[in-house]
């Protein structure tokens, strides 16, 4: 969960709005109540501004959650906050979809926009 693991690179097309979607279908963390593993899919969809998110660094950032006891809502919001801090995208959505535990699934979606008023 170290924000400093995240790297970016220059957006070659900063004048154009385009969407980048990144999907990690093998995200893992730990339930802070039971200590059992949680398995989910994290989907990031963003419109870059000056920089883009570098994928290898994102992979290592995700791996840093592997043994952390953290709730789904906190994971999703933390990822959004960290990605906004390092990349300042025009728009970004982070969605986490969690595998069933006890017959219940959960999906958490958070959004951020730098739209000019």
C-alpha positions in Angstrom: 0.0 0.0 0.0 2.9 2.3 -0.6 2.0 5.1 -2.9 5.7 5.6 -3.8 5.6 2.3 -5.7 3.4 3.9 -8.4 5.2 5.3 -11.4 3.9 7.3 -14.4 5.1 8.2 -17.8 4.4 11.2 -20.1 1.1 11.1 -22.0 2.0 11.4 -25.7 -1.5 12.7 -26.5 -2.4 15.1 -23.7 -4.6 17.2 -26.1 -7.0 14.3 -26.6 -9.5 12.7 -24.3 -9.2 8.9 -24.4 -9.9 6.2 -21.9 -7.5 3.6 -20.5 -9.0 0.6 -18.7 -6.8 -1.6 -16.5 -8.2 -4.9 -15.1 -6.6 -6.9 -12.3 -8.7 -10.1 -12.0 -6.3 -11.6 -9.3 -6.3 -9.0 -6.6 -5.9 -10.3 -3.0 -6.0 -8.9 0.5 -7.0 -10.1 3.9 -10.3 -9.7 5.8 -9.4 -7.6 8.9 -12.1 -9.4 11.0 -11.4 -13.0 10.1 -7.8 -13.0 8.8 -9.1 -15.0 5.8 -8.0 -14.1 2.2 -10.3 -11.9 0.0 -10.2 -12.3 -3.7 -11.4 -9.6 -6.1 -11.2 -7.9 -9.5 -10.0 -4.3 -9.6 -11.0 -2.3 -12.7 -9.5 1.1 -13.2 -10.9 3.3 -16.0 -9.3 6.7 -16.5 -8.8 9.6 -18.9 -5.2 10.7 -18.5 -4.0 14.3 -18.5 -0.3 14.9 -18.5 0.8 11.4 -17.5 -0.3 7.7 -17.7 0.0 5.0 -15.0 2.9 2.6 -15.6 1.6 -1.0 -15.4 4.5 -2.8 -13.8 4.6 -0.4 -10.9 0.8 -0.8 -10.5 1.2 -4.6 -10.4 3.7 -4.2 -7.5 1.5 -1.7 -5.8 -1.4 -4.2 -5.9 0.8 -7.0 -4.6 1.5 -4.8 -1.5 -2.1 -5.3 -0.4 -1.7 -9.1 -0.4 -1.2 -9.6 3.4 -3.0 -6.4 4.6 -6.1 -6.6 6.7 -8.4 -4.0 5.1 -12.0 -3.6 4.3 -13.2 -3.5 0.6 -14.4 0.1 0.9 -11.0 1.2 2.2 -9.1 -0.7 -0.5 -11.2 0.9 -3.3 -10.9 4.4 -1.9 -7.2 4.1 -1.1 -6.4 3.0 -4.6 -8.4 5.9 -6.0 -6.7 8.4 -3.7 -3.2 7.1 -4.5 -3.8 7.0 -8.3 -5.2 10.6 -8.3 -2.2 11.8 -6.2 0.4 10.4 -8.6 -1.3 10.9 -12.0 -3.8 13.7 -11.7 -6.1 12.2 -14.3 -9.0 14.2 -15.9 -11.4 11.5 -14.7 -10.9 8.1 -13.0 -13.2 5.4 -11.7 -12.0 2.5 -9.5 -14.3 -0.5 -9.2 -13.7 -3.5 -6.9 -15.7 -6.7 -7.3 -15.3 -9.3 -4.6 -15.8 -13.0 -4.8 -18.6 -14.5 -2.6 -17.9 -15.2 1.0 -20.8 -16.7 2.9 -23.0 -16.4 -0.2 -22.5 -12.6 -0.3 -20.7 -10.6 -2.9 -19.8 -6.9 -2.9 -18.9 -4.3 -5.5 -17.5 -0.9 -4.6 -17.2 1.9 -7.1 -15.5 5.3 -6.5 -15.0 8.2 -9.0 -12.9 11.4 -9.2 -13.0 14.2 -11.8 -10.8 17.2 -12.4 -13.5 18.7 -14.6 -13.2 22.5 -14.8 -16.3 24.2 -13.5 
